[in-house]
């Protein structure tokens, strides 16, 4: 009887242990995402090229250190992610390519080329390839029998937006990231928290996003991804790595608020293919008139203060496109948003010259008939008059008080000032010379 009871107890404990083991294995299998899982929604994949500005924090300020360019090319057969990183002030590029299966996102190929290293990885039943540490002068052969039940480390960040994200969502992804010093190259990227948040763009305003916090076991780095709820666009990434904070922000190079089409060929001809000339002079002049004469520059007798030699003067073809560009930027600044940069093609059609003498003269040549906008900005000494009451004189007649007269002292005050001048002019006929004064009166 006792023996039977002990046997039943032992059997029960064994059963409980087995159930616990199975339950643990089941939970881990559910929590660890691999390419075999059908957890990703391909409808969120958007082909295109994106640029992110990379900032580092220095003395409490954000300093842009590099540009990160991402190109996504997805078909039914393959998902290709091409990235390049260029540091500011350097021509060196770090170029990475990651190619995965188009339906399962199982990795196929990975390469990385930079001044410091070369790496090529081929994924199959085995992981094979080579790694060349150029700085240390060492070469390594990659041969790993880990199989392919993982995602490539350069692909998985772009798969986060394809997951069924919701507040409180958690999961782990198996990620392969080769390094010569690794004991194992397959580790977890843990999605630790997902919650709603707001991202504000200087160009497009507010966007409701998923804030996705991820910890990488392979690097011990913490990431926070800001993924648009409506489009799954990746707006921003915050990175905490080895005691340093980095920030990547989408530059939105694909955003185009303009309705007017830019015609580079005809616009470039305006500033290169003509025989007309603009002869200009840039100067500032103070207006010290007081009372009823205040603001009447015609009565101003102060000397001209010419723009210094080397001062830049800009000429913009005043086409419909550039008119809209100016209007859109003015409206954005009034809303406290950043301006919209010109495309490289549009910027190539703007001419810049400099003041060449002490009298503020400048010239533009090779212009065709048309409308142009001139702009310059320069510093000068601003002089103004100030009147100060220093006392009063009372007037009496036969001992009777008649009134008081203020005693004043007028003096000049000089200060540094800047003049920003723009003016629209029209060249009417081919081969003409147009004289223009860029004048600022204060």
VOPAGU-2260 file (C-alpha; in pm, 1 decimal, decimal comma):
REM VOPAGU-2260
SITE   aa  ch    i         X         Y         Z
SITE  UNK   A    0       0,0       0,0       0,0
SITE  UNK   A    1     274,0     238,9     100,7
SITE  UNK   A    2     484,7     127,6    -197,3
SITE  UNK   A    3     192,2     188,4    -432,4
SITE  UNK   A    4     142,3     537,9    -286,4
SITE  UNK   A    5     512,9     621,5    -332,8
SITE  UNK   A    6     499,2     494,7    -689,9
SITE  UNK   A    7     188,9     706,4    -762,3
SITE  UNK   A    8     355,5    1014,7    -606,3
SITE  UNK   A    9     670,3     959,8    -810,0
SITE  UNK   A   10     464,9     910,4   -1125,4
SITE  UNK   A   11     269,0    1230,3   -1051,9
SITE  UNK   A   12     586,4    1431,7    -996,0
SITE  UNK   A   13     733,1    1295,0   -1319,4
SITE  UNK   A   14     417,5    1387,0   -1506,6
SITE  UNK   A   15     415,4    1739,6   -1361,5
SITE  UNK   A   16     784,2    1782,2   -1448,5
SITE  UNK   A   17     722,0    1662,2   -1803,6
SITE  UNK   A   18     425,8    1896,6   -1841,9
SITE  UNK   A   19     631,1    2188,3   -1709,9
SITE  UNK   A   20     914,6    2110,6   -1951,9
SITE  UNK   A   21     673,6    2085,4   -2243,8
SITE  UNK   A   22     497,8    2405,5   -2138,5
SITE  UNK   A   23     828,9    2588,7   -2111,4
SITE  UNK   A   24     939,9    2467,2   -2452,9
SITE  UNK   A   25     603,5    2566,0   -2598,3
SITE  UNK   A   26     621,9    2917,6   -2450,2
SITE  UNK   A   27     975,3    2966,6   -2575,2
SITE  UNK   A   28     878,8    2847,7   -2923,5
SITE  UNK   A   29     587,3    3089,5   -2925,3
SITE  UNK   A   30     803,0    3378,4   -2801,9
SITE  UNK   A   31    1097,4    3328,8   -3038,7
SITE  UNK   A   32    1017,9    3437,3   -3392,9
SITE  UNK   A   33    1200,0    3269,8   -3681,6
SITE  UNK   A   34    1147,5    3275,0   -4060,5
SITE  UNK   A   35     927,5    2967,7   -4024,4
SITE  UNK   A   36     661,5    3174,9   -3845,0
SITE  UNK   A   37     383,8    3343,6   -4037,4
SITE  UNK   A   38     387,9    3656,1   -3819,6
SITE  UNK   A   39     472,0    3920,8   -4078,6
SITE  UNK   A   40     230,2    4112,1   -4302,4
SITE  UNK   A   41     396,9    4189,0   -4637,2
SITE  UNK   A   42     144,3    4462,7   -4722,9
SITE  UNK   A   43     344,4    4705,5   -4507,3
SITE  UNK   A   44     659,8    4670,5   -4720,8
SITE  UNK   A   45     725,8    4988,0   -4920,8
SITE  UNK   A   46     996,2    5000,2   -5186,6
SITE  UNK   A   47    1203,6    5316,1   -5204,1
SITE  UNK   A   48    1508,7    5504,4   -5085,6
SITE  UNK   A   49    1518,5    5678,3   -4749,4
SITE  UNK   A   50    1777,8    5891,3   -4575,5
SITE  UNK   A   51    1825,8    5928,7   -4202,6
SITE  UNK   A   52    2042,6    6189,8   -4035,2
SITE  UNK   A   53    2252,8    6042,9   -3755,8
SITE  UNK   A   54    2315,7    6258,4   -3449,4
SITE  UNK   A   55    2538,5    6213,7   -3145,3
SITE  UNK   A   56    2485,1    6396,7   -2817,6
SITE  UNK   A   57    2768,6    6629,4   -2716,3
SITE  UNK   A   58    2746,2    6869,0   -2417,9
SITE  UNK   A   59    2369,2    6833,6   -2418,2
SITE  UNK   A   60    2336,5    6918,4   -2787,1
SITE  UNK   A   61    2266,8    6707,2   -3094,5
SITE  UNK   A   62    2551,4    6707,4   -3345,6
SITE  UNK   A   63    2497,4    6552,7   -3690,2
SITE  UNK   A   64    2778,1    6306,2   -3754,6
SITE  UNK   A   65    2666,3    6103,5   -4056,8
SITE  UNK   A   66    2398,8    6023,4   -4313,6
SITE  UNK   A   67    2242,2    5677,2   -4326,3
SITE  UNK   A   68    2082,7    5582,0   -4659,7
SITE  UNK   A   69    1845,7    5284,2   -4686,8
SITE  UNK   A   70    1713,3    5134,1   -5010,6
SITE  UNK   A   71    1434,8    4873,8   -4990,5
SITE  UNK   A   72    1370,7    4654,5   -5294,6
SITE  UNK   A   73    1108,1    4385,4   -5234,3
SITE  UNK   A   74     967,4    4130,1   -5479,1
SITE  UNK   A   75     787,0    3799,2   -5431,4
SITE  UNK   A   76    1122,8    3625,5   -5455,4
SITE  UNK   A   77    1350,4    3845,3   -5244,8
SITE  UNK   A   78    1367,2    4128,2   -4993,5
SITE  UNK   A   79    1685,3    4329,3   -5049,1
SITE  UNK   A   80    1802,3    4594,0   -4802,5
SITE  UNK   A   81    2092,2    4811,5   -4914,9
SITE  UNK   A   82    2242,3    5058,9   -4668,3
SITE  UNK   A   83    2527,3    5306,6   -4679,8
SITE  UNK   A   84    2671,8    5516,3   -4401,1
SITE  UNK   A   85    2879,7    5825,0   -4473,8
SITE  UNK   A   86    3044,7    6024,7   -4197,8
SITE  UNK   A   87    3036,5    6404,4   -4226,2
SITE  UNK   A   88    3362,3    6544,2   -4355,2
SITE  UNK   A   89    3472,2    6209,1   -4495,8
SITE  UNK   A   90    3441,7    6037,3   -4832,0
SITE  UNK   A   91    3461,4    5690,1   -4675,7
SITE  UNK   A   92    3147,3    5477,1   -4706,3
SITE  UNK   A   93    3026,0    5175,0   -4513,0
SITE  UNK   A   94    2809,9    4972,1   -4752,8
SITE  UNK   A   95    2597,1    4677,6   -4639,3
SITE  UNK   A   96    2373,2    4445,5   -4839,1
SITE  UNK   A   97    2123,9    4203,5   -4687,3
SITE  UNK   A   98    1906,8    3975,5   -4905,3
SITE  UNK   A   99    1633,8    3750,9   -4769,0
SITE  UNK   A  100    1367,4    3521,4   -4913,9
SITE  UNK   A  101    1067,6    3724,9   -5031,0
SITE  UNK   A  102     805,3    3519,0   -4850,5
SITE  UNK   A  103     970,8    3377,2   -4538,9
SITE  UNK   A  104    1245,6    3642,6   -4491,2
SITE  UNK   A  105    1493,6    3360,2   -4439,6
SITE  UNK   A  106    1842,2    3511,5   -4499,7
SITE  UNK   A  107    2018,9    3437,3   -4827,8
SITE  UNK   A  108    2314,7    3673,2   -4849,0
SITE  UNK   A  109    2492,2    3942,7   -4649,7
SITE  UNK   A  110    2794,8    4157,8   -4727,7
SITE  UNK   A  111    2968,4    4453,5   -4565,9
SITE  UNK   A  112    3241,0    4667,9   -4719,8
SITE  UNK   A  113    3425,4    4953,4   -4552,1
SITE  UNK   A  114    3773,7    5090,2   -4500,3
SITE  UNK   A  115    3802,0    4880,4   -4183,7
SITE  UNK   A  116    3661,4    4544,6   -4294,0
SITE  UNK   A  117    3522,8    4321,3   -4566,9
SITE  UNK   A  118    3264,3    4052,8   -4493,9
SITE  UNK   A  119    3067,0    3816,2   -4719,4
SITE  UNK   A  120    2816,9    3566,6   -4575,9
SITE  UNK   A  121    2616,4    3305,7   -4767,0
SITE  UNK   A  122    2324,4    3142,7   -4586,9
SITE  UNK   A  123    2212,2    2787,5   -4658,6
SITE  UNK   A  124    2215,5    2461,8   -4466,1
SITE  UNK   A  125    2540,9    2601,8   -4336,4
SITE  UNK   A  126    2656,6    2959,5   -4302,0
SITE  UNK   A  127    2973,0    3012,8   -4504,5
SITE  UNK   A  128    3185,8    3307,3   -4606,5
SITE  UNK   A  129    3483,7    3515,2   -4504,8
SITE  UNK   A  130    3569,2    3811,7   -4282,9
SITE  UNK   A  131    3873,1    4037,4   -4334,5
SITE  UNK   A  132    3972,4    4271,7   -4052,6
SITE  UNK   A  133    4181,3    4522,7   -4251,3
SITE  UNK   A  134    4298,9    4719,6   -3950,3
SITE  UNK   A  135    4428,1    4414,6   -3764,9
SITE  UNK   A  136    4540,6    4244,1   -4086,4
SITE  UNK   A  137    4351,2    3922,5   -4000,2
SITE  UNK   A  138    4132,2    3700,7   -4218,1
SITE  UNK   A  139    3869,3    3457,4   -4091,3
SITE  UNK   A  140    3680,8    3177,2   -4264,2
SITE  UNK   A  141    3312,3    3162,3   -4176,4
SITE  UNK   A  142    3164,4    2814,2   -4142,4
SITE  UNK   A  143    2872,9    2781,8   -3906,3
SITE  UNK   A  144    2635,2    2488,5   -3881,7
SITE  UNK   A  145    2365,2    2699,5   -3719,4
SITE  UNK   A  146    2123,1    2644,9   -4007,6
SITE  UNK   A  147    1885,2    2925,1   -4110,8
SITE  UNK   A  148    1627,3    2947,9   -3831,3
SITE  UNK   A  149    1704,5    3315,5   -3780,0
SITE  UNK   A  150    1693,8    3659,1   -3940,6
SITE  UNK   A  151    1993,6    3853,9   -4058,9
SITE  UNK   A  152    2092,5    4134,4   -3821,6
SITE  UNK   A  153    2058,5    4397,4   -4096,5
SITE  UNK   A  154    1715,3    4282,8   -4211,4
SITE  UNK   A  155    1522,2    4240,9   -3887,9
SITE  UNK   A  156    1485,9    4615,4   -3799,9
SITE  UNK   A  157    1285,4    4664,6   -4119,9
SITE  UNK   A  158    1065,4    4366,4   -4036,4
SITE  UNK   A  159     949,5    4515,1   -3705,0
SITE  UNK   A  160     687,7    4724,1   -3882,6
SITE  UNK   A  161     543,5    4409,6   -4043,0
SITE  UNK   A  162     459,1    4253,9   -3705,7
SITE  UNK   A  163     107,2    4267,6   -3552,1
SITE  UNK   A  164     209,8    4553,6   -3322,0
SITE  UNK   A  165     -24,9    4653,9   -3043,4
SITE  UNK   A  166      12,1    4804,1   -2696,8
SITE  UNK   A  167     182,8    4551,0   -2470,7
SITE  UNK   A  168     314,0    4337,6   -2757,6
SITE  UNK   A  169     627,4    4135,6   -2672,0
SITE  UNK   A  170     834,0    3887,6   -2865,5
SITE  UNK   A  171    1188,0    3773,4   -2940,0
SITE  UNK   A  172    1353,6    3737,4   -3279,5
SITE  UNK   A  173    1638,5    3497,0   -3350,2
SITE  UNK   A  174    1910,9    3706,5   -3517,1
SITE  UNK   A  175    2239,6    3605,8   -3682,9
SITE  UNK   A  176    2528,4    3851,5   -3651,5
SITE  UNK   A  177    2880,1    3725,1   -3725,8
SITE  UNK   A  178    3180,9    3860,9   -3539,7
SITE  UNK   A  179    3519,6    3684,3   -3507,1
SITE  UNK   A  180    3504,6    3720,8   -3127,3
SITE  UNK   A  181    3159,3    3564,9   -3089,0
SITE  UNK   A  182    3117,8    3232,7   -2910,7
SITE  UNK   A  183    2782,1    3198,6   -3081,3
SITE  UNK   A  184    2653,0    3410,0   -3368,4
SITE  UNK   A  185    2281,7    3350,4   -3315,5
SITE  UNK   A  186    2126,5    3560,3   -3041,9
SITE  UNK   A  187    1797,6    3726,1   -2956,7
SITE  UNK   A  188    1662,9    4067,2   -3034,7
SITE  UNK   A  189    1405,2    4112,3   -2758,9
SITE  UNK   A  190    1100,7    4330,7   -2819,1
SITE  UNK   A  191    1056,9    4443,2   -2459,8
SITE  UNK   A  192     779,0    4699,7   -2491,4
SITE  UNK   A  193     535,8    4841,0   -2745,5
SITE  UNK   A  194     315,0    5141,3   -2671,5
SITE  UNK   A  195     150,4    5435,7   -2845,1
SITE  UNK   A  196     346,3    5756,6   -2888,8
SITE  UNK   A  197     363,5    6077,1   -3097,2
SITE  UNK   A  198     635,6    6175,2   -3342,4
SITE  UNK   A  199     649,8    6534,6   -3467,8
SITE  UNK   A  200     814,3    6605,3   -3801,2
SITE  UNK   A  201     943,5    6948,3   -3889,0
SITE  UNK   A  202     805,7    6895,8   -4240,9
SITE  UNK   A  203     482,6    6697,8   -4208,8
SITE  UNK   A  204     367,7    6764,3   -3851,6
SITE  UNK   A  205     242,5    6507,5   -3601,4
SITE  UNK   A  206     225,8    6130,8   -3656,8
SITE  UNK   A  207      84,1    5869,5   -3420,1
SITE  UNK   A  208     340,3    5591,9   -3389,0
SITE  UNK   A  209     424,4    5265,8   -3216,7
SITE  UNK   A  210     718,4    5311,6   -2982,8
SITE  UNK   A  211     901,1    4978,5   -2999,5
SITE  UNK   A  212    1179,1    4910,5   -2747,3
SITE  UNK   A  213    1428,5    4641,5   -2846,9
SITE  UNK   A  214    1730,1    4496,8   -2665,3
SITE  UNK   A  215    1998,5    4322,4   -2873,1
SITE  UNK   A  216    2177,7    4040,6   -2694,1
SITE  UNK   A  217    2451,2    4035,6   -2959,3
SITE  UNK   A  218    2557,5    4396,9   -2898,8
SITE  UNK   A  219    2407,7    4477,4   -2556,0
SITE  UNK   A  220    2256,7    4785,4   -2722,7
SITE  UNK   A  221    1910,8    4929,7   -2657,5
SITE  UNK   A  222    1699,8    5059,4   -2943,8
SITE  UNK   A  223    1374,5    5254,7   -2954,0
SITE  UNK   A  224    1199,0    5250,2   -3292,3
SITE  UNK   A  225     922,6    5499,5   -3379,9
SITE  UNK   A  226     702,7    5325,8   -3638,8
SITE  UNK   A  227     402,2    5498,1   -3798,7
SITE  UNK   A  228      74,3    5326,0   -3708,1
SITE  UNK   A  229     -89,1    5408,3   -4041,9
SITE  UNK   A  230     196,7    5344,8   -4285,2
SITE  UNK   A  231     458,7    5156,4   -4076,6
SITE  UNK   A  232     717,5    5410,4   -4187,2
SITE  UNK   A  233    1024,3    5421,7   -3962,1
SITE  UNK   A  234    1049,9    5784,0   -3849,1
SITE  UNK   A  235    1315,3    5773,1   -3580,2
SITE  UNK   A  236    1554,5    5539,6   -3395,9
SITE  UNK   A  237    1707,8    5611,0   -3056,1
SITE  UNK   A  238    2018,3    5405,8   -2973,9
SITE  UNK   A  239    2193,2    5354,6   -2642,4
SITE  UNK   A  240    2527,1    5191,8   -2718,7
SITE  UNK   A  241    2836,0    5154,6   -2500,3
SITE  UNK   A  242    2747,5    5457,9   -2290,7
SITE  UNK   A  243    2678,1    5674,6   -2596,7
SITE  UNK   A  244    2343,1    5804,3   -2720,5
SITE  UNK   A  245    2275,8    5817,1   -3093,6
SITE  UNK   A  246    1971,6    5936,4   -3282,3
SITE  UNK   A  247    1860,4    5858,7   -3638,9
SITE  UNK   A  248    1588,6    6077,3   -3791,3
SITE  UNK   A  249    1414,0    6036,9   -4126,2
SITE  UNK   A  250    1507,4    6324,4   -4360,3
SITE  UNK   A  251    1186,3    6271,2   -4562,2
SITE  UNK   A  252    1365,1    6316,8   -4893,5
SITE  UNK   A  253    1061,2    6174,6   -5073,3
SITE  UNK   A  254     831,3    6447,4   -4940,8
SITE  UNK   A  255     725,4    6692,5   -5212,6
SITE  UNK   A  256     483,4    6971,6   -5112,4
SITE  UNK   A  257     503,1    7141,0   -5452,0
SITE  UNK   A  258     239,2    7131,6   -5723,7
SITE  UNK   A  259     453,2    7301,8   -5988,5
SITE  UNK   A  260     678,5    7081,7   -6199,4
SITE  UNK   A  261    1039,9    7189,2   -6218,9
SITE  UNK   A  262    1187,5    7215,7   -6568,7
SITE  UNK   A  263    1564,7    7204,5   -6530,0
SITE  UNK   A  264    1649,7    7243,4   -6898,5
SITE  UNK   A  265    1458,7    7567,0   -6958,6
SITE  UNK   A  266    1546,7    7713,2   -6616,4
SITE  UNK   A  267    1917,6    7646,5   -6658,9
SITE  UNK   A  268    1907,5    7816,5   -7000,3
SITE  UNK   A  269    1776,5    8133,6   -6833,9
SITE  UNK   A  270    2103,3    8177,5   -6641,0
SITE  UNK   A  271    2353,4    8038,4   -6892,8
SITE  UNK   A  272    2234,5    8078,7   -7252,2
SITE  UNK   A  273    2166,7    8453,6   -7282,0
SITE  UNK   A  274    2364,3    8772,1   -7352,6
SITE  UNK   A  275    2203,8    9005,3   -7098,4
SITE  UNK   A  276    2380,5    9151,7   -6794,4
SITE  UNK   A  277    2273,3    9276,2   -6451,9
SITE  UNK   A  278    2489,5    9555,9   -6307,9
SITE  UNK   A  279    2414,8    9603,1   -5939,7
SITE  UNK   A  280    2512,6    9790,3   -5625,1
SITE  UNK   A  281    2432,1    9682,9   -5268,2
SITE  UNK   A  282    2432,1    9932,3   -4980,6
SITE  UNK   A  283    2251,9   10038,0   -4663,6
SITE  UNK   A  284    2165,7   10386,4   -4539,8
SITE  UNK   A  285    2041,6   10503,1   -4202,5
SITE  UNK   A  286    1740,1   10728,6   -4169,6
SITE  UNK   A  287    1775,5   10941,6   -3857,9
SITE  UNK   A  288    1483,4   11173,6   -3930,1
SITE  UNK   A  289    1248,5   11223,7   -3637,4
SITE  UNK   A  290     885,6   11326,7   -3595,9
SITE  UNK   A  291     695,4   11398,8   -3916,2
SITE  UNK   A  292    1003,2   11326,9   -4127,5
SITE  UNK   A  293    1062,4   10979,1   -3984,0
SITE  UNK   A  294    1081,7   10715,6   -4257,8
SITE  UNK   A  295    1132,2   10967,2   -4539,0
SITE  UNK   A  296    1449,7   10834,6   -4697,1
SITE  UNK   A  297    1446,6   11108,3   -4960,6
SITE  UNK   A  298    1555,9   11352,9   -4694,5
SITE  UNK   A  299    1828,8   11122,0   -4563,6
SITE  UNK   A  300    2171,1   11282,6   -4578,8
SITE  UNK   A  301    2372,3   10996,5   -4420,0
SITE  UNK   A  302    2641,1   10831,9   -4631,0
SITE  UNK   A  303    2585,4   10498,8   -4803,0
SITE  UNK   A  304    2739,8   10197,9   -4629,1
SITE  UNK   A  305    2829,3    9960,2   -4907,4
SITE  UNK   A  306    2831,2    9582,7   -4882,6
SITE  UNK   A  307    3186,0    9463,5   -4826,4
SITE  UNK   A  308    3401,2    9305,3   -5094,9
SITE  UNK   A  309    3321,7    8932,1   -5109,6
SITE  UNK   A  310    2958,9    8968,0   -4998,2
SITE  UNK   A  311    2746,4    8704,6   -5174,4
SITE  UNK   A  312    2458,3    8808,0   -5399,6
SITE  UNK   A  313    2212,0    8541,5   -5512,1
SITE  UNK   A  314    2011,7    8539,2   -5834,9
SITE  UNK   A  315    1708,5    8309,2   -5861,0
SITE  UNK   A  316    1510,5    8261,0   -6185,5
SITE  UNK   A  317    1167,1    8379,4   -6071,8
SITE  UNK   A  318     974,8    8097,2   -6239,4
SITE  UNK   A  319     646,6    7952,0   -6113,7
SITE  UNK   A  320     838,6    7671,3   -5941,4
SITE  UNK   A  321    1067,3    7904,3   -5744,8
SITE  UNK   A  322     774,2    8132,7   -5658,0
SITE  UNK   A  323     592,9    7834,8   -5506,4
SITE  UNK   A  324     909,6    7722,0   -5327,3
SITE  UNK   A  325     943,6    8063,6   -5160,4
SITE  UNK   A  326     572,9    8072,7   -5069,8
SITE  UNK   A  327     576,3    7721,5   -4919,8
SITE  UNK   A  328     888,7    7794,6   -4714,4
SITE  UNK   A  329     748,8    8122,7   -4583,2
SITE  UNK   A  330     431,3    7942,0   -4472,4
SITE  UNK   A  331     634,3    7665,1   -4304,3
SITE  UNK   A  332     844,7    7912,8   -4105,7
SITE  UNK   A  333     533,8    8093,1   -3983,4
SITE  UNK   A  334     416,5    7759,2   -3838,8
SITE  UNK   A  335     753,5    7704,3   -3672,1
SITE  UNK   A  336     852,7    7427,2   -3911,8
SITE  UNK   A  337    1176,2    7384,5   -4100,2
SITE  UNK   A  338    1206,3    7494,5   -4459,5
SITE  UNK   A  339    1210,0    7265,2   -4762,1
SITE  UNK   A  340    1552,3    7230,9   -4926,3
SITE  UNK   A  341    1582,0    7258,8   -5301,7
SITE  UNK   A  342    1655,5    6954,9   -5510,2
SITE  UNK   A  343    2004,3    6931,2   -5660,9
SITE  UNK   A  344    1862,4    7012,4   -6004,7
SITE  UNK   A  345    1684,2    7325,3   -5879,5
SITE  UNK   A  346    1984,5    7442,2   -5675,9
SITE  UNK   A  347    2202,6    7409,4   -5988,9
SITE  UNK   A  348    1993,4    7684,3   -6156,7
SITE  UNK   A  349    2066,3    7946,7   -5889,4
SITE  UNK   A  350    2358,0    8180,2   -5962,5
SITE  UNK   A  351    2580,5    8334,8   -5696,2
SITE  UNK   A  352    2824,0    8620,2   -5743,3
SITE  UNK   A  353    3015,4    8844,6   -5500,9
SITE  UNK   A  354    3067,5    9216,4   -5448,6
SITE  UNK   A  355    3394,6    9300,8   -5624,8
SITE  UNK   A  356    3481,4    9655,2   -5501,4
SITE  UNK   A  357    3445,5    9888,8   -5205,8
SITE  UNK   A  358    3139,4   10054,8   -5357,6
SITE  UNK   A  359    2923,5    9738,2   -5333,7
SITE  UNK   A  360    2916,4    9660,8   -5706,7
SITE  UNK   A  361    2835,5    9316,8   -5848,4
SITE  UNK   A  362    2748,6    9166,6   -6187,5
SITE  UNK   A  363    2557,0    8873,9   -6338,5
SITE  UNK   A  364    2617,1    8773,0   -6701,5
SITE  UNK   A  365    2486,6    8526,5   -6964,1
SITE  UNK   A  366    2122,5    8589,3   -6870,5
SITE  UNK   A  367    1817,6    8547,9   -7093,6
SITE  UNK   A  368    1514,1    8777,6   -7085,4
SITE  UNK   A  369    1284,1    8694,3   -6795,8
SITE  UNK   A  370    1204,1    8768,5   -6434,7
SITE  UNK   A  371    1467,1    8724,4   -6160,9
SITE  UNK   A  372    1485,2    8760,0   -5784,2
SITE  UNK   A  373    1799,6    8915,4   -5635,0
SITE  UNK   A  374    1891,0    8864,1   -5269,8
SITE  UNK   A  375    2179,9    8964,5   -5046,4
SITE  UNK   A  376    2254,6    9005,5   -4678,4
SITE  UNK   A  377    2541,2    9201,5   -4520,8
SITE  UNK   A  378    2645,5    9375,3   -4202,9
SITE  UNK   A  379    2693,5    9748,4   -4143,1
SITE  UNK   A  380    2698,3   10013,2   -3866,0
SITE  UNK   A  381    2352,7   10146,5   -3780,2
SITE  UNK   A  382    2341,5   10500,7   -3642,4
SITE  UNK   A  383    2030,8   10646,2   -3482,9
SITE  UNK   A  384    1946,2   10965,4   -3296,8
SITE  UNK   A  385    1811,4   10965,0   -2944,0
SITE  UNK   A  386    1664,7   11258,0   -2753,2
SITE  UNK   A  387    1675,7   11265,1   -2373,7
SITE  UNK   A  388    1490,4   11509,1   -2147,0
SITE  UNK   A  389    1746,7   11648,7   -1900,2
SITE  UNK   A  390    1525,2   11901,7   -1721,1
SITE  UNK   A  391    1249,0   12161,4   -1747,5
SITE  UNK   A  392    1240,7   12543,6   -1759,4
SITE  UNK   A  393     936,2   12713,5   -1598,5
SITE  UNK   A  394     812,3   13045,0   -1741,3
SITE  UNK   A  395     647,4   13317,7   -1522,3
SITE  UNK   A  396     499,2   13651,5   -1629,1
SITE  UNK   A  397     421,4   13905,0   -1353,9
SITE  UNK   A  398     455,9   13623,0   -1104,3
SITE  UNK   A  399     201,1   13410,1   -1288,2
SITE  UNK   A  400     307,9   13057,0   -1400,1
SITE  UNK   A  401     275,8   13027,1   -1779,2
SITE  UNK   A  402     409,8   12672,5   -1834,9
SITE  UNK   A  403     720,3   12453,5   -1862,7
SITE  UNK   A  404     960,0   12384,8   -2149,4
SITE  UNK   A  405    1149,8   12057,0   -2167,6
SITE  UNK   A  406    1526,8   12079,6   -2189,6
SITE  UNK   A  407    1655,7   11801,0   -2418,7
SITE  UNK   A  408    1987,6   11656,4   -2526,4
SITE  UNK   A  409    2012,2   11482,6   -2865,5
SITE  UNK   A  410    2292,3   11234,9   -2934,9
SITE  UNK   A  411    2383,1   10960,8   -3181,8
SITE  UNK   A  412    2398,0   10590,0   -3100,2
SITE  UNK   A  413    2584,0   10339,2   -3317,4
SITE  UNK   A  414    2530,5    9963,3   -3322,3
SITE  UNK   A  415    2600,0    9664,1   -3543,7
SITE  UNK   A  416    2314,5    9580,0   -3781,3
SITE  UNK   A  417    2247,5    9355,5   -4077,6
SITE  UNK   A  418    2066,3    9433,3   -4398,1
SITE  UNK   A  419    1870,5    9169,1   -4586,7
SITE  UNK   A  420    1757,9    9294,0   -4926,4
SITE  UNK   A  421    1563,3    9126,0   -5203,9
SITE  UNK   A  422    1430,2    9270,7   -5524,3
SITE  UNK   A  423    1251,1    9137,5   -5829,9
SITE  UNK   A  424    1366,4    9265,9   -6168,4
SITE  UNK   A  425    1278,4    9190,9   -6529,0
SITE  UNK   A  426    1510,5    9164,4   -6827,6
SITE  UNK   A  427    1291,7    9261,2   -7122,4
SITE  UNK   A  428    1516,1    9221,1   -7425,1
SITE  UNK   A  429    1804,4    8999,4   -7526,4
SITE  UNK   A  430    2146,9    9160,2   -7485,6
SITE  UNK   A  431    2029,2    9439,1   -7256,7
SITE  UNK   A  432    2211,0    9571,4   -6949,1
SITE  UNK   A  433    1994,8    9627,3   -6642,4
SITE  UNK   A  434    2118,0    9844,2   -6356,6
SITE  UNK   A  435    1977,4    9774,7   -6010,6
SITE  UNK   A  436    2035,2    9903,8   -5655,7
SITE  UNK   A  437    1988,1    9668,4   -5362,6
SITE  UNK   A  438    1921,8    9932,2   -5099,2
SITE  UNK   A  439    1822,3    9900,5   -4735,1
SITE  UNK   A  440    1711,9   10213,2   -4549,0
SITE  UNK   A  441    1647,6   10210,6   -4174,5
